[in-house]
Amino acid sequence: MGIQQSGLIDDQARHIVLETAFRVACADGTIESEEKQKLQAVAKALGINEGVLELEIDTFQRQPDRSVGATPRASGLNTAGGM
């Protein structure tokens, strides 16, 4: 049973956890394969649709400046609806 299913944390907390993990993975300017797998595992455990995460990763990877401050959509990770 995932965290969402057990009702242990609300949507805002789920959002914060995934956003934090995403920012850590982006910190060096790239998302390695192992980091992507771990992000997918976090999203799955939180009950967040993998498509949401994939969109954020694709957007980040297309940015010319991939520094930590250059993750404008990281705060846009939306855990509401369709998850």
mmCIF file of the N, C-alpha and C atoms, coordinates in Angstrom:
data_MODEL
# 
_entry.id   MODEL 
# 
loop_
_atom_site.group_PDB 
_atom_site.id 
_atom_site.type_symbol 
_atom_site.label_atom_id 
_atom_site.label_alt_id 
_atom_site.label_comp_id 
_atom_site.label_asym_id 
_atom_site.label_entity_id 
_atom_site.label_seq_id 
_atom_site.pdbx_PDB_ins_code 
_atom_site.Cartn_x 
_atom_site.Cartn_y 
_atom_site.Cartn_z 
_atom_site.occupancy 
_atom_site.B_iso_or_equiv 
_atom_site.pdbx_formal_charge 
_atom_site.auth_seq_id 
_atom_site.auth_comp_id 
_atom_site.auth_asym_id 
_atom_site.auth_atom_id 
_atom_site.pdbx_PDB_model_num 
ATOM 1   N N  . MET A 1 1  ? 0.837  -1.172 0.000   1.00 0.00 ? 1  MET A N  1 
ATOM 2   C CA . MET A 1 1  ? 0.000  0.000  0.000   1.00 0.00 ? 1  MET A CA 1 
ATOM 3   C C  . MET A 1 1  ? 0.886  1.241  0.000   1.00 0.00 ? 1  MET A C  1 
ATOM 4   N N  . GLY A 1 2  ? 0.642  2.153  -0.928  1.00 0.00 ? 2  GLY A N  1 
ATOM 5   C CA . GLY A 1 2  ? 1.412  3.391  -1.022  1.00 0.00 ? 2  GLY A CA 1 
ATOM 6   C C  . GLY A 1 2  ? 1.036  4.366  0.068   1.00 0.00 ? 2  GLY A C  1 
ATOM 7   N N  . ILE A 1 3  ? 1.831  5.379  0.219   1.00 0.00 ? 3  ILE A N  1 
ATOM 8   C CA . ILE A 1 3  ? 1.592  6.390  1.243   1.00 0.00 ? 3  ILE A CA 1 
ATOM 9   C C  . ILE A 1 3  ? 0.249  7.049  1.038   1.00 0.00 ? 3  ILE A C  1 
ATOM 10  N N  . GLN A 1 4  ? -0.096 7.377  -0.205  1.00 0.00 ? 4  GLN A N  1 
ATOM 11  C CA . GLN A 1 4  ? -1.361 8.046  -0.481  1.00 0.00 ? 4  GLN A CA 1 
ATOM 12  C C  . GLN A 1 4  ? -2.520 7.161  -0.056  1.00 0.00 ? 4  GLN A C  1 
ATOM 13  N N  . GLN A 1 5  ? -2.454 5.899  -0.372  1.00 0.00 ? 5  GLN A N  1 
ATOM 14  C CA . GLN A 1 5  ? -3.538 4.982  -0.069  1.00 0.00 ? 5  GLN A CA 1 
ATOM 15  C C  . GLN A 1 5  ? -3.727 4.819  1.429   1.00 0.00 ? 5  GLN A C  1 
ATOM 16  N N  . SER A 1 6  ? -2.658 4.902  2.177   1.00 0.00 ? 6  SER A N  1 
ATOM 17  C CA . SER A 1 6  ? -2.791 4.732  3.616   1.00 0.00 ? 6  SER A CA 1 
ATOM 18  C C  . SER A 1 6  ? -3.287 5.991  4.295   1.00 0.00 ? 6  SER A C  1 
ATOM 19  N N  . GLY A 1 7  ? -3.342 7.110  3.565   1.00 0.00 ? 7  GLY A N  1 
ATOM 20  C CA . GLY A 1 7  ? -3.859 8.350  4.119   1.00 0.00 ? 7  GLY A CA 1 
ATOM 21  C C  . GLY A 1 7  ? -2.952 8.991  5.153   1.00 0.00 ? 7  GLY A C  1 
ATOM 22  N N  . LEU A 1 8  ? -1.670 8.660  5.136   1.00 0.00 ? 8  LEU A N  1 
ATOM 23  C CA . LEU A 1 8  ? -0.765 9.192  6.146   1.00 0.00 ? 8  LEU A CA 1 
ATOM 24  C C  . LEU A 1 8  ? -0.370 10.637 5.896   1.00 0.00 ? 8  LEU A C  1 
ATOM 25  N N  . ILE A 1 9  ? -0.341 11.066 4.628   1.00 0.00 ? 9  ILE A N  1 
ATOM 26  C CA . ILE A 1 9  ? 0.025  12.451 4.328   1.00 0.00 ? 9  ILE A CA 1 
ATOM 27  C C  . ILE A 1 9  ? -0.951 13.041 3.320   1.00 0.00 ? 9  ILE A C  1 
ATOM 28  N N  . ASP A 1 10 ? -1.108 14.355 3.373   1.00 0.00 ? 10 ASP A N  1 
ATOM 29  C CA . ASP A 1 10 ? -2.033 15.024 2.461   1.00 0.00 ? 10 ASP A CA 1 
ATOM 30  C C  . ASP A 1 10 ? -1.348 15.392 1.149   1.00 0.00 ? 10 ASP A C  1 
ATOM 31  N N  . ASP A 1 11 ? -2.114 15.975 0.234   1.00 0.00 ? 11 ASP A N  1 
ATOM 32  C CA . ASP A 1 11 ? -1.585 16.331 -1.087  1.00 0.00 ? 11 ASP A CA 1 
ATOM 33  C C  . ASP A 1 11 ? -0.420 17.307 -1.001  1.00 0.00 ? 11 ASP A C  1 
ATOM 34  N N  . GLN A 1 12 ? -0.515 18.279 -0.105  1.00 0.00 ? 12 GLN A N  1 
ATOM 35  C CA . GLN A 1 12 ? 0.564  19.259 0.012   1.00 0.00 ? 12 GLN A CA 1 
ATOM 36  C C  . GLN A 1 12 ? 1.867  18.586 0.447   1.00 0.00 ? 12 GLN A C  1 
ATOM 37  N N  . ALA A 1 13 ? 1.790  17.679 1.388   1.00 0.00 ? 13 ALA A N  1 
ATOM 38  C CA . ALA A 1 13 ? 2.990  16.972 1.852   1.00 0.00 ? 13 ALA A CA 1 
ATOM 39  C C  . ALA A 1 13 ? 3.556  16.096 0.740   1.00 0.00 ? 13 ALA A C  1 
ATOM 40  N N  . ARG A 1 14 ? 2.692  15.442 -0.014  1.00 0.00 ? 14 ARG A N  1 
ATOM 41  C CA . ARG A 1 14 ? 3.145  14.612 -1.140  1.00 0.00 ? 14 ARG A CA 1 
ATOM 42  C C  . ARG A 1 14 ? 3.866  15.489 -2.153  1.00 0.00 ? 14 ARG A C  1 
ATOM 43  N N  . HIS A 1 15 ? 3.312  16.662 -2.422  1.00 0.00 ? 15 HIS A N  1 
ATOM 44  C CA . HIS A 1 15 ? 3.909  17.620 -3.352  1.00 0.00 ? 15 HIS A CA 1 
ATOM 45  C C  . HIS A 1 15 ? 5.307  18.033 -2.879  1.00 0.00 ? 15 HIS A C  1 
ATOM 46  N N  . ILE A 1 16 ? 5.427  18.334 -1.615  1.00 0.00 ? 16 ILE A N  1 
ATOM 47  C CA . ILE A 1 16 ? 6.705  18.777 -1.045  1.00 0.00 ? 16 ILE A CA 1 
ATOM 48  C C  . ILE A 1 16 ? 7.755  17.666 -1.138  1.00 0.00 ? 16 ILE A C  1 
ATOM 49  N N  . VAL A 1 17 ? 7.362  16.449 -0.833  1.00 0.00 ? 17 VAL A N  1 
ATOM 50  C CA . VAL A 1 17 ? 8.304  15.323 -0.884  1.00 0.00 ? 17 VAL A CA 1 
ATOM 51  C C  . VAL A 1 17 ? 8.826  15.123 -2.308  1.00 0.00 ? 17 VAL A C  1 
ATOM 52  N N  . LEU A 1 18 ? 7.920  15.084 -3.297  1.00 0.00 ? 18 LEU A N  1 
ATOM 53  C CA . LEU A 1 18 ? 8.360  14.861 -4.672  1.00 0.00 ? 18 LEU A CA 1 
ATOM 54  C C  . LEU A 1 18 ? 9.156  16.052 -5.194  1.00 0.00 ? 18 LEU A C  1 
ATOM 55  N N  . GLU A 1 19 ? 8.719  17.271 -4.890  1.00 0.00 ? 19 GLU A N  1 
ATOM 56  C CA . GLU A 1 19 ? 9.457  18.451 -5.340  1.00 0.00 ? 19 GLU A CA 1 
ATOM 57  C C  . GLU A 1 19 ? 10.874 18.460 -4.771  1.00 0.00 ? 19 GLU A C  1 
ATOM 58  N N  . THR A 1 20 ? 11.002 18.105 -3.506  1.00 0.00 ? 20 THR A N  1 
ATOM 59  C CA . THR A 1 20 ? 12.320 18.073 -2.871  1.00 0.00 ? 20 THR A CA 1 
ATOM 60  C C  . THR A 1 20 ? 13.210 17.030 -3.539  1.00 0.00 ? 20 THR A C  1 
ATOM 61  N N  . ALA A 1 21 ? 12.677 15.850 -3.769  1.00 0.00 ? 21 ALA A N  1 
ATOM 62  C CA . ALA A 1 21 ? 13.447 14.799 -4.438  1.00 0.00 ? 21 ALA A CA 1 
ATOM 63  C C  . ALA A 1 21 ? 13.842 15.238 -5.848  1.00 0.00 ? 21 ALA A C  1 
ATOM 64  N N  . PHE A 1 22 ? 12.932 15.908 -6.549  1.00 0.00 ? 22 PHE A N  1 
ATOM 65  C CA . PHE A 1 22 ? 13.207 16.386 -7.898  1.00 0.00 ? 22 PHE A CA 1 
ATOM 66  C C  . PHE A 1 22 ? 14.337 17.415 -7.882  1.00 0.00 ? 22 PHE A C  1 
ATOM 67  N N  . ARG A 1 23 ? 14.292 18.333 -6.953  1.00 0.00 ? 23 ARG A N  1 
ATOM 68  C CA . ARG A 1 23 ? 15.329 19.365 -6.863  1.00 0.00 ? 23 ARG A CA 1 
ATOM 69  C C  . ARG A 1 23 ? 16.701 18.762 -6.524  1.00 0.00 ? 23 ARG A C  1 
ATOM 70  N N  . VAL A 1 24 ? 16.713 17.757 -5.680  1.00 0.00 ? 24 VAL A N  1 
ATOM 71  C CA . VAL A 1 24 ? 17.976 17.080 -5.356  1.00 0.00 ? 24 VAL A CA 1 
ATOM 72  C C  . VAL A 1 24 ? 18.534 16.408 -6.611  1.00 0.00 ? 24 VAL A C  1 
ATOM 73  N N  . ALA A 1 25 ? 17.670 15.728 -7.354  1.00 0.00 ? 25 ALA A N  1 
ATOM 74  C CA . ALA A 1 25 ? 18.113 15.049 -8.573  1.00 0.00 ? 25 ALA A CA 1 
ATOM 75  C C  . ALA A 1 25 ? 18.637 16.041 -9.617  1.00 0.00 ? 25 ALA A C  1 
ATOM 76  N N  . CYS A 1 26 ? 18.077 17.244 -9.642  1.00 0.00 ? 26 CYS A N  1 
ATOM 77  C CA . CYS A 1 26 ? 18.468 18.273 -10.624 1.00 0.00 ? 26 CYS A CA 1 
ATOM 78  C C  . CYS A 1 26 ? 19.667 19.095 -10.177 1.00 0.00 ? 26 CYS A C  1 
ATOM 79  N N  . ALA A 1 27 ? 20.103 18.936 -8.972  1.00 0.00 ? 27 ALA A N  1 
ATOM 80  C CA . ALA A 1 27 ? 21.103 19.827 -8.375  1.00 0.00 ? 27 ALA A CA 1 
ATOM 81  C C  . ALA A 1 27 ? 22.397 19.931 -9.164  1.00 0.00 ? 27 ALA A C  1 
ATOM 82  N N  . ASP A 1 28 ? 22.806 18.859 -9.808  1.00 0.00 ? 28 ASP A N  1 
ATOM 83  C CA . ASP A 1 28 ? 24.069 18.907 -10.563 1.00 0.00 ? 28 ASP A CA 1 
ATOM 84  C C  . ASP A 1 28 ? 23.851 19.254 -12.033 1.00 0.00 ? 28 ASP A C  1 
ATOM 85  N N  . GLY A 1 29 ? 22.627 19.605 -12.397 1.00 0.00 ? 29 GLY A N  1 
ATOM 86  C CA . GLY A 1 29 ? 22.343 20.026 -13.762 1.00 0.00 ? 29 GLY A CA 1 
ATOM 87  C C  . GLY A 1 29 ? 21.926 18.916 -14.697 1.00 0.00 ? 29 GLY A C  1 
ATOM 88  N N  . THR A 1 30 ? 21.873 17.704 -14.200 1.00 0.00 ? 30 THR A N  1 
ATOM 89  C CA . THR A 1 30 ? 21.451 16.570 -15.023 1.00 0.00 ? 30 THR A CA 1 
ATOM 90  C C  . THR A 1 30 ? 20.721 15.564 -14.144 1.00 0.00 ? 30 THR A C  1 
ATOM 91  N N  . ILE A 1 31 ? 19.862 14.783 -14.768 1.00 0.00 ? 31 ILE A N  1 
ATOM 92  C CA . ILE A 1 31 ? 19.172 13.709 -14.056 1.00 0.00 ? 31 ILE A CA 1 
ATOM 93  C C  . ILE A 1 31 ? 19.670 12.398 -14.640 1.00 0.00 ? 31 ILE A C  1 
ATOM 94  N N  . GLU A 1 32 ? 20.447 11.698 -13.848 1.00 0.00 ? 32 GLU A N  1 
ATOM 95  C CA . GLU A 1 32 ? 21.014 10.411 -14.278 1.00 0.00 ? 32 GLU A CA 1 
ATOM 96  C C  . GLU A 1 32 ? 19.927 9.337  -14.257 1.00 0.00 ? 32 GLU A C  1 
ATOM 97  N N  . SER A 1 33 ? 20.196 8.241  -14.938 1.00 0.00 ? 33 SER A N  1 
ATOM 98  C CA . SER A 1 33 ? 19.249 7.131  -15.028 1.00 0.00 ? 33 SER A CA 1 
ATOM 99  C C  . SER A 1 33 ? 18.838 6.623  -13.642 1.00 0.00 ? 33 SER A C  1 
ATOM 100 N N  . GLU A 1 34 ? 19.820 6.466  -12.761 1.00 0.00 ? 34 GLU A N  1 
ATOM 101 C CA . GLU A 1 34 ? 19.517 5.975  -11.404 1.00 0.00 ? 34 GLU A CA 1 
ATOM 102 C C  . GLU A 1 34 ? 18.650 6.979  -10.641 1.00 0.00 ? 34 GLU A C  1 
ATOM 103 N N  . GLU A 1 35 ? 18.919 8.267  -10.835 1.00 0.00 ? 35 GLU A N  1 
ATOM 104 C CA . GLU A 1 35 ? 18.103 9.295  -10.172 1.00 0.00 ? 35 GLU A CA 1 
ATOM 105 C C  . GLU A 1 35 ? 16.666 9.261  -10.695 1.00 0.00 ? 35 GLU A C  1 
ATOM 106 N N  . LYS A 1 36 ? 16.530 9.072  -11.997 1.00 0.00 ? 36 LYS A N  1 
ATOM 107 C CA . LYS A 1 36 ? 15.196 9.005  -12.596 1.00 0.00 ? 36 LYS A CA 1 
ATOM 108 C C  . LYS A 1 36 ? 14.420 7.815  -12.023 1.00 0.00 ? 36 LYS A C  1 
ATOM 109 N N  . GLN A 1 37 ? 15.087 6.687  -11.892 1.00 0.00 ? 37 GLN A N  1 
ATOM 110 C CA . GLN A 1 37 ? 14.434 5.502  -11.327 1.00 0.00 ? 37 GLN A CA 1 
ATOM 111 C C  . GLN A 1 37 ? 13.982 5.758  -9.895  1.00 0.00 ? 37 GLN A C  1 
ATOM 112 N N  . LYS A 1 38 ? 14.827 6.440  -9.135  1.00 0.00 ? 38 LYS A N  1 
ATOM 113 C CA . LYS A 1 38 ? 14.464 6.737  -7.745  1.00 0.00 ? 38 LYS A CA 1 
ATOM 114 C C  . LYS A 1 38 ? 13.311 7.729  -7.678  1.00 0.00 ? 38 LYS A C  1 
ATOM 115 N N  . LEU A 1 39 ? 13.309 8.717  -8.565  1.00 0.00 ? 39 LEU A N  1 
ATOM 116 C CA . LEU A 1 39 ? 12.191 9.661  -8.621  1.00 0.00 ? 39 LEU A CA 1 
ATOM 117 C C  . LEU A 1 39 ? 10.893 8.933  -8.969  1.00 0.00 ? 39 LEU A C  1 
ATOM 118 N N  . GLN A 1 40 ? 10.964 8.000  -9.907  1.00 0.00 ? 40 GLN A N  1 
ATOM 119 C CA . GLN A 1 40 ? 9.791  7.219  -10.283 1.00 0.00 ? 40 GLN A CA 1 
ATOM 120 C C  . GLN A 1 40 ? 9.280  6.404  -9.102  1.00 0.00 ? 40 GLN A C  1 
ATOM 121 N N  . ALA A 1 41 ? 10.197 5.848  -8.323  1.00 0.00 ? 41 ALA A N  1 
ATOM 122 C CA . ALA A 1 41 ? 9.803  5.074  -7.145  1.00 0.00 ? 41 ALA A CA 1 
ATOM 123 C C  . ALA A 1 41 ? 9.138  5.961  -6.105  1.00 0.00 ? 41 ALA A C  1 
ATOM 124 N N  . VAL A 1 42 ? 9.673  7.167  -5.917  1.00 0.00 ? 42 VAL A N  1 
ATOM 125 C CA . VAL A 1 42 ? 9.079  8.113  -4.961  1.00 0.00 ? 42 VAL A CA 1 
ATOM 126 C C  . VAL A 1 42 ? 7.676  8.488  -5.426  1.00 0.00 ? 42 VAL A C  1 
ATOM 127 N N  . ALA A 1 43 ? 7.542  8.831  -6.713  1.00 0.00 ? 43 ALA A N  1 
ATOM 128 C CA . ALA A 1 43 ? 6.234  9.208  -7.246  1.00 0.00 ? 43 ALA A CA 1 
ATOM 129 C C  . ALA A 1 43 ? 5.236  8.061  -7.081  1.00 0.00 ? 43 ALA A C  1 
ATOM 130 N N  . LYS A 1 44 ? 5.668  6.856  -7.374  1.00 0.00 ? 44 LYS A N  1 
ATOM 131 C CA . LYS A 1 44 ? 4.774  5.698  -7.240  1.00 0.00 ? 44 LYS A CA 1 
ATOM 132 C C  . LYS A 1 44 ? 4.353  5.501  -5.787  1.00 0.00 ? 44 LYS A C  1 
ATOM 133 N N  . ALA A 1 45 ? 5.309  5.601  -4.865  1.00 0.00 ? 45 ALA A N  1 
ATOM 134 C CA . ALA A 1 45 ? 4.994  5.427  -3.443  1.00 0.00 ? 45 ALA A CA 1 
ATOM 135 C C  . ALA A 1 45 ? 4.018  6.490  -2.956  1.00 0.00 ? 45 ALA A C  1 
ATOM 136 N N  . LEU A 1 46 ? 4.091  7.678  -3.565  1.00 0.00 ? 46 LEU A N  1 
ATOM 137 C CA . LEU A 1 46 ? 3.212  8.771  -3.176  1.00 0.00 ? 46 LEU A CA 1 
ATOM 138 C C  . LEU A 1 46 ? 1.874  8.740  -3.919  1.00 0.00 ? 46 LEU A C  1 
ATOM 139 N N  . GLY A 1 47 ? 1.756  7.830  -4.872  1.00 0.00 ? 47 GLY A N  1 
ATOM 140 C CA . GLY A 1 47 ? 0.522  7.737  -5.643  1.00 0.00 ? 47 GLY A CA 1 
ATOM 141 C C  . GLY A 1 47 ? 0.392  8.826  -6.688  1.00 0.00 ? 47 GLY A C  1 
ATOM 142 N N  . ILE A 1 48 ? 1.523  9.343  -7.160  1.00 0.00 ? 48 ILE A N  1 
ATOM 143 C CA . ILE A 1 48 ? 1.525  10.404 -8.161  1.00 0.00 ? 48 ILE A CA 1 
ATOM 144 C C  . ILE A 1 48 ? 1.749  9.778  -9.530  1.00 0.00 ? 48 ILE A C  1 
ATOM 145 N N  . ASN A 1 49 ? 0.947  10.168 -10.482 1.00 0.00 ? 49 ASN A N  1 
ATOM 146 C CA . ASN A 1 49 ? 1.019  9.644  -11.838 1.00 0.00 ? 49 ASN A CA 1 
ATOM 147 C C  . ASN A 1 49 ? 2.415  9.842  -12.414 1.00 0.00 ? 49 ASN A C  1 
ATOM 148 N N  . GLU A 1 50 ? 2.974  8.791  -12.977 1.00 0.00 ? 50 GLU A N  1 
ATOM 149 C CA . GLU A 1 50 ? 4.328  8.850  -13.542 1.00 0.00 ? 50 GLU A CA 1 
ATOM 150 C C  . GLU A 1 50 ? 4.421  9.858  -14.685 1.00 0.00 ? 50 GLU A C  1 
ATOM 151 N N  . GLY A 1 51 ? 3.329  10.077 -15.400 1.00 0.00 ? 51 GLY A N  1 
ATOM 152 C CA . GLY A 1 51 ? 3.318  11.038 -16.496 1.00 0.00 ? 51 GLY A CA 1 
ATOM 153 C C  . GLY A 1 51 ? 3.631  12.452 -16.038 1.00 0.00 ? 51 GLY A C  1 
ATOM 154 N N  . VAL A 1 52 ? 3.186  12.809 -14.845 1.00 0.00 ? 52 VAL A N  1 
ATOM 155 C CA . VAL A 1 52 ? 3.467  14.132 -14.277 1.00 0.00 ? 52 VAL A CA 1 
ATOM 156 C C  . VAL A 1 52 ? 4.971  14.287 -14.093 1.00 0.00 ? 52 VAL A C  1 
ATOM 157 N N  . LEU A 1 53 ? 5.590  13.284 -13.518 1.00 0.00 ? 53 LEU A N  1 
ATOM 158 C CA . LEU A 1 53 ? 7.030  13.314 -13.294 1.00 0.00 ? 53 LEU A CA 1 
ATOM 159 C C  . LEU A 1 53 ? 7.788  13.341 -14.619 1.00 0.00 ? 53 LEU A C  1 
ATOM 160 N N  . GLU A 1 54 ? 7.377  12.534 -15.582 1.00 0.00 ? 54 GLU A N  1 
ATOM 161 C CA . GLU A 1 54 ? 8.049  12.490 -16.887 1.00 0.00 ? 54 GLU A CA 1 
ATOM 162 C C  . GLU A 1 54 ? 8.004  13.853 -17.575 1.00 0.00 ? 54 GLU A C  1 
ATOM 163 N N  . LEU A 1 55 ? 6.877  14.529 -17.479 1.00 0.00 ? 55 LEU A N  1 
ATOM 164 C CA . LEU A 1 55 ? 6.754  15.862 -18.068 1.00 0.00 ? 55 LEU A CA 1 
ATOM 165 C C  . LEU A 1 55 ? 7.748  16.825 -17.424 1.00 0.00 ? 55 LEU A C  1 
ATOM 166 N N  . GLU A 1 56 ? 7.861  16.779 -16.114 1.00 0.00 ? 56 GLU A N  1 
ATOM 167 C CA . GLU A 1 56 ? 8.788  17.663 -15.399 1.00 0.00 ? 56 GLU A CA 1 
ATOM 168 C C  . GLU A 1 56 ? 10.240 17.355 -15.769 1.00 0.00 ? 56 GLU A C  1 
ATOM 169 N N  . ILE A 1 57 ? 10.579 16.077 -15.870 1.00 0.00 ? 57 ILE A N  1 
ATOM 170 C CA . ILE A 1 57 ? 11.942 15.683 -16.239 1.00 0.00 ? 57 ILE A CA 1 
ATOM 171 C C  . ILE A 1 57 ? 12.252 16.147 -17.660 1.00 0.00 ? 57 ILE A C  1 
ATOM 172 N N  . ASP A 1 58 ? 11.323 15.913 -18.583 1.00 0.00 ? 58 ASP A N  1 
ATOM 173 C CA . ASP A 1 58 ? 11.532 16.339 -19.973 1.00 0.00 ? 58 ASP A CA 1 
ATOM 174 C C  . ASP A 1 58 ? 11.710 17.848 -20.066 1.00 0.00 ? 58 ASP A C  1 
ATOM 175 N N  . THR A 1 59 ? 10.888 18.591 -19.347 1.00 0.00 ? 59 THR A N  1 
ATOM 176 C CA . THR A 1 59 ? 10.983 20.052 -19.350 1.00 0.00 ? 59 THR A CA 1 
ATOM 177 C C  . THR A 1 59 ? 12.336 20.501 -18.816 1.00 0.00 ? 59 THR A C  1 
ATOM 178 N N  . PHE A 1 60 ? 12.764 19.907 -17.721 1.00 0.00 ? 60 PHE A N  1 
ATOM 179 C CA . PHE A 1 60 ? 14.057 20.259 -17.133 1.00 0.00 ? 60 PHE A CA 1 
ATOM 180 C C  . PHE A 1 60 ? 15.193 19.961 -18.106 1.00 0.00 ? 60 PHE A C  1 
ATOM 181 N N  . GLN A 1 61 ? 15.156 18.814 -18.746 1.00 0.00 ? 61 GLN A N  1 
ATOM 182 C CA . GLN A 1 61 ? 16.245 18.406 -19.635 1.00 0.00 ? 61 GLN A CA 1 
ATOM 183 C C  . GLN A 1 61 ? 16.331 19.259 -20.890 1.00 0.00 ? 61 GLN A C  1 
ATOM 184 N N  . ARG A 1 62 ? 15.247 19.929 -21.267 1.00 0.00 ? 62 ARG A N  1 
ATOM 185 C CA . ARG A 1 62 ? 15.264 20.799 -22.437 1.00 0.00 ? 62 ARG A CA 1 
ATOM 186 C C  . ARG A 1 62 ? 15.753 22.207 -22.121 1.00 0.00 ? 62 ARG A C  1 
ATOM 187 N N  . GLN A 1 63 ? 15.946 22.532 -20.858 1.00 0.00 ? 63 GLN A N  1 
ATOM 188 C CA . GLN A 1 63 ? 16.393 23.867 -20.474 1.00 0.00 ? 63 GLN A CA 1 
ATOM 189 C C  . GLN A 1 63 ? 17.878 24.041 -20.774 1.00 0.00 ? 63 GLN A C  1 
ATOM 190 N N  . PRO A 1 64 ? 18.253 25.191 -21.358 1.00 0.00 ? 64 PRO A N  1 
ATOM 191 C CA . PRO A 1 64 ? 19.667 25.433 -21.618 1.00 0.00 ? 64 PRO A CA 1 
ATOM 192 C C  . PRO A 1 64 ? 20.473 25.631 -20.332 1.00 0.00 ? 64 PRO A C  1 
ATOM 193 N N  . ASP A 1 65 ? 19.880 26.236 -19.325 1.00 0.00 ? 65 ASP A N  1 
ATOM 194 C CA . ASP A 1 65 ? 20.547 26.463 -18.036 1.00 0.00 ? 65 ASP A CA 1 
ATOM 195 C C  . ASP A 1 65 ? 19.921 25.520 -17.022 1.00 0.00 ? 65 ASP A C  1 
ATOM 196 N N  . ARG A 1 66 ? 20.626 24.458 -16.700 1.00 0.00 ? 66 ARG A N  1 
ATOM 197 C CA . ARG A 1 66 ? 20.064 23.430 -15.817 1.00 0.00 ? 66 ARG A CA 1 
ATOM 198 C C  . ARG A 1 66 ? 20.597 23.522 -14.395 1.00 0.00 ? 66 ARG A C  1 
ATOM 199 N N  . SER A 1 67 ? 20.820 24.708 -13.899 1.00 0.00 ? 67 SER A N  1 
ATOM 200 C CA . SER A 1 67 ? 21.270 24.849 -12.514 1.00 0.00 ? 67 SER A CA 1 
ATOM 201 C C  . SER A 1 67 ? 20.072 24.695 -11.579 1.00 0.00 ? 67 SER A C  1 
ATOM 202 N N  . VAL A 1 68 ? 20.332 24.583 -10.293 1.00 0.00 ? 68 VAL A N  1 
ATOM 203 C CA . VAL A 1 68 ? 19.268 24.381 -9.305  1.00 0.00 ? 68 VAL A CA 1 
ATOM 204 C C  . VAL A 1 68 ? 18.218 25.470 -9.403  1.00 0.00 ? 68 VAL A C  1 
ATOM 205 N N  . GLY A 1 69 ? 18.644 26.706 -9.571  1.00 0.00 ? 69 GLY A N  1 
ATOM 206 C CA . GLY A 1 69 ? 17.693 27.801 -9.667  1.00 0.00 ? 69 GLY A CA 1 
ATOM 207 C C  . GLY A 1 69 ? 16.914 27.802 -10.964 1.00 0.00 ? 69 GLY A C  1 
ATOM 208 N N  . ALA A 1 70 ? 17.317 26.987 -11.903 1.00 0.00 ? 70 ALA A N  1 
ATOM 209 C CA . ALA A 1 70 ? 16.670 26.952 -13.218 1.00 0.00 ? 70 ALA A CA 1 
ATOM 210 C C  . ALA A 1 70 ? 15.655 25.825 -13.310 1.00 0.00 ? 70 ALA A C  1 
ATOM 211 N N  . THR A 1 71 ? 14.980 25.521 -12.237 1.00 0.00 ? 71 THR A N  1 
ATOM 212 C CA . THR A 1 71 ? 13.950 24.487 -12.251 1.00 0.00 ? 71 THR A CA 1 
ATOM 213 C C  . THR A 1 71 ? 12.598 25.128 -11.959 1.00 0.00 ? 71 THR A C  1 
ATOM 214 N N  . PRO A 1 72 ? 12.141 26.034 -12.830 1.00 0.00 ? 72 PRO A N  1 
ATOM 215 C CA . PRO A 1 72 ? 10.924 26.774 -12.543 1.00 0.00 ? 72 PRO A CA 1 
ATOM 216 C C  . PRO A 1 72 ? 9.694  25.898 -12.416 1.00 0.00 ? 72 PRO A C  1 
ATOM 217 N N  . ARG A 1 73 ? 9.657  24.800 -13.107 1.00 0.00 ? 73 ARG A N  1 
ATOM 218 C CA . ARG A 1 73 ? 8.467  23.958 -13.025 1.00 0.00 ? 73 ARG A CA 1 
ATOM 219 C C  . ARG A 1 73 ? 8.524  22.996 -11.857 1.00 0.00 ? 73 ARG A C  1 
ATOM 220 N N  . ALA A 1 74 ? 9.673  22.882 -11.201 1.00 0.00 ? 74 ALA A N  1 
ATOM 221 C CA . ALA A 1 74 ? 9.750  21.970 -10.062 1.00 0.00 ? 74 ALA A CA 1 
ATOM 222 C C  . ALA A 1 74 ? 8.692  22.317 -9.045  1.00 0.00 ? 74 ALA A C  1 
ATOM 223 N N  . SER A 1 75 ? 8.475  23.596 -8.825  1.00 0.00 ? 75 SER A N  1 
ATOM 224 C CA . SER A 1 75 ? 7.433  23.993 -7.884  1.00 0.00 ? 75 SER A CA 1 
ATOM 225 C C  . SER A 1 75 ? 6.056  23.787 -8.481  1.00 0.00 ? 75 SER A C  1 
ATOM 226 N N  . GLY A 1 76 ? 6.000  23.472 -9.785  1.00 0.00 ? 76 GLY A N  1 
ATOM 227 C CA . GLY A 1 76 ? 4.721  23.217 -10.434 1.00 0.00 ? 76 GLY A CA 1 
ATOM 228 C C  . GLY A 1 76 ? 4.338  21.758 -10.424 1.00 0.00 ? 76 GLY A C  1 
ATOM 229 N N  . LEU A 1 77 ? 5.125  20.907 -9.820  1.00 0.00 ? 77 LEU A N  1 
ATOM 230 C CA . LEU A 1 77 ? 4.742  19.502 -9.716  1.00 0.00 ? 77 LEU A CA 1 
ATOM 231 C C  . LEU A 1 77 ? 3.393  19.448 -9.031  1.00 0.00 ? 77 LEU A C  1 
ATOM 232 N N  . ASN A 1 78 ? 2.410  18.966 -9.744  1.00 0.00 ? 78 ASN A N  1 
ATOM 233 C CA . ASN A 1 78 ? 1.045  19.000 -9.247  1.00 0.00 ? 78 ASN A CA 1 
ATOM 234 C C  . ASN A 1 78 ? 0.597  17.602 -8.897  1.00 0.00 ? 78 ASN A C  1 
ATOM 235 N N  . THR A 1 79 ? 0.242  17.406 -7.662  1.00 0.00 ? 79 THR A N  1 
ATOM 236 C CA . THR A 1 79 ? -0.203 16.087 -7.235  1.00 0.00 ? 79 THR A CA 1 
ATOM 237 C C  . THR A 1 79 ? -1.719 15.975 -7.267  1.00 0.00 ? 79 THR A C  1 
ATOM 238 N N  . ALA A 1 80 ? -2.408 17.036 -7.622  1.00 0.00 ? 80 ALA A N  1 
ATOM 239 C CA . ALA A 1 80 ? -3.861 17.016 -7.626  1.00 0.00 ? 80 ALA A CA 1 
ATOM 240 C C  . ALA A 1 80 ? -4.375 16.530 -8.973  1.00 0.00 ? 80 ALA A C  1 
ATOM 241 N N  . GLY A 1 81 ? -5.447 15.815 -8.956  1.00 0.00 ? 81 GLY A N  1 
ATOM 242 C CA . GLY A 1 81 ? -6.139 15.411 -10.163 1.00 0.00 ? 81 GLY A CA 1 
ATOM 243 C C  . GLY A 1 81 ? -5.388 14.367 -10.970 1.00 0.00 ? 81 GLY A C  1 
ATOM 244 N N  . GLY A 1 82 ? -6.083 13.326 -11.391 1.00 0.00 ? 82 GLY A N  1 
ATOM 245 C CA . GLY A 1 82 ? -5.517 12.319 -12.262 1.00 0.00 ? 82 GLY A CA 1 
ATOM 246 C C  . GLY A 1 82 ? -4.418 11.477 -11.656 1.00 0.00 ? 82 GLY A C  1 
ATOM 247 N N  . MET A 1 83 ? -4.294 11.483 -10.384 1.00 0.00 ? 83 MET A N  1 
ATOM 248 C CA . MET A 1 83 ? -3.245 10.716 -9.743  1.00 0.00 ? 83 MET A CA 1 
ATOM 249 C C  . MET A 1 83 ? -3.837 9.581  -8.977  1.00 0.00 ? 83 MET A C  1 
# 
